[in-house]
Amino acid sequence: MINKRSNPVCLKILNLPGDLRLFCVEVKQIMKGSIFIFFKKVCPVAIIFSLIVPFSCWAGYDYIDITTPSLRKIPMAIPLFKTMSGNKKEVKLSQSASELLAETLDFTGYFKMLESDTFLEDLQKTGIVASKINFNNWRGIGTELLITGSVLAAGDKVEMELRLYDSFKERLLVGKRYTTSDKGSPRKIIRRFCSEVIYSLTGSRGIFDSKIAFVSTGSGNKEIYICDFDGHNSRQETHNKEISFFPAWSSDGKWLAYTAYKKGKMGLYIKHLKGKQGVVVAKKGINISPAWVPGKFELAATLSFSGDQKIYLLTGRGKIIKRLTDKWGIDCSPSFSPDGKKMAFVSDRSGTPQIYIKDFDSERVDRLTFHGKYNTEPSWSPRGDKIVYSAIENGEINICVVGFDGRESIPLTRHTGYNESPSWSPDGSLIAFTSTRDGLYKIYVMTVYGTDQRRLLVLPGNQTNPKWSPNVIN
Amino acid sequence: MGKKLWVRLLLLLVVPGFLFTVSCAQKEIKTDTVMLEQQQAEAEAARLAALEKAQAEELERQRVIEEAQLRETQLREEEAMAYEKAAAREMFMNEDIHFAFDKSLLTSMAQDILKKKAEWLRDNPGNTVVIEGHCDERGTTEYNIALGERRALAAKVFLTDLGIDSSRLSTISYGEERPVDPSHNQEAWAKNRRAHFVIE
């Protein structure tokens, strides 16, 4: 259910020769039926994938080690795609698709996109296959990874061929051909290819099928919105006209839980995003901060019907299974470890809000944060090794990251006003958060190392509370 | 002798005539005086009556004035009372209690205000009240919803301890969602960390 397309099978075949590996990935995808899901649910038009030119290369080497802190960006060149017949549509598409590809890959923070005016080669004159490419010309300007592409528009069909090369080893790492009858944006093809590129380089499927839920005041009230991972296609999800916030994605990406006030009463809404199913938990007191248990149709939330704000475990239908915290005081903001065996949460049991970890096997509760008087909003990394949170200190609020290796926590933001509500991308490579650095609250994205901090989207009003969805196609 | 007699006779006739005349004249005068007296009495009576009437009218007028004044005073008093009541109600609604940062403890000032609120609640047994808990913008939205609730609950517990039926008091937390002062400074934050009372 979670992340269908990145399971251990893929990792096992990493050691096969490249051509065979590409083939296996394709076969595996067909076997898993993800293409059909893709056909049916994501793409309004048919996109056909085909294996092109089985090329001998060895890919048992990770270009990007996602587990090691490394700030080095790989220099990448994406020249303008070759137009096959040279018609107007192709020229236009070549431009927009190559730009979009560079933009989308740049979003990951892994690459340094080389400026096109330094390029010595023009695909229009050379070609897109290895035998036509003079890799010397690409190495000469520092290119380590090269993506070549071609566009063929005939009738109402568009065919795009995209290839990723290691320009030092002169090897094909990914080669794909996509056919579509989509007359609009090449965005879906580009995202699909990006997913392949990132998979081949990191062994993870990345974030290209993920979305971000957030809260915006653009309509005059706090309402929940959803946009694509890169800020595109934002749309308003709730229309309650009071206060709606704290969105939380189920791990299959199909359900969204959130808190909303209706006629002055607060309720926890658990809703299917496509269907009309859903329940409301509106117990006396507060019903806030939902967080789904990974891989289960269960969620934790803070309820205060007992007179004390405690975290409870609920079924996806809103029925209380059990109480998860028991000390007197405020307990809120649960976040589960990826295996669901532990839960980080905020408690003021020590007098100030601090982050604690509950181990469900041993029932032990350990305090995680000791520095400062206000540490809240924990978010457990999808890789399981870190927790990000927000800390108030000296009139600033900063995003901090702490591992379980006993080392001190590290602030990822500094001197930029209030930085709050960190949320991990599903591959654990990026963090979305909210910041007042430009005045109003806006959503930003940065790498796990705090680099490449940039605004995610431009909308009127304040945007807060971003929550990154799992990387699944729904 | 004859002449003397004639004189005497004449005298006899004349004198009574005179006498008669005198008496007649006298009588006439007498009648006039009576009439005058009567008239005077009547006039006096009329005057008295008029006076009496005027006095009565004056009294009536004064009574009316007095009554009006009384009514006015009464109205004014009622108005004042209503005003006072409204003011008390306004005060109840508008006087927030305030909290320290990240705290839901009631300060002594907050307790004094709550005592006044308890009095009002006792004077107005028909009213139910929603206690809203609020926070300043600092800190996180989720934690602030919880903190806002603790502030509202602290006020509720204090009032029930003063004998107010808990069924008349409900709570809701708005966290940092409804600031009274949207500025970003200490003064605004102090105003925003509050419990607010709304009469239903």
Interface residues (C-beta under 8 A of the other chain):
Chain A: K222 I243 F245 F246 T259 G264 K265 M266 G285 I286 I288 S289 T302 S304 G307 Q309 I330 C332 S333 V346 D348 T352 P353 K373 Y374 T376 E377 S390 I392 I397 Y418 E420 S421 T464 N465
Chain B: D102 V130 R138 G139 T140 T141 E142 Y143 I145 A146 L147 E149 R150 L153 T171 I172 S173 Y174 E177
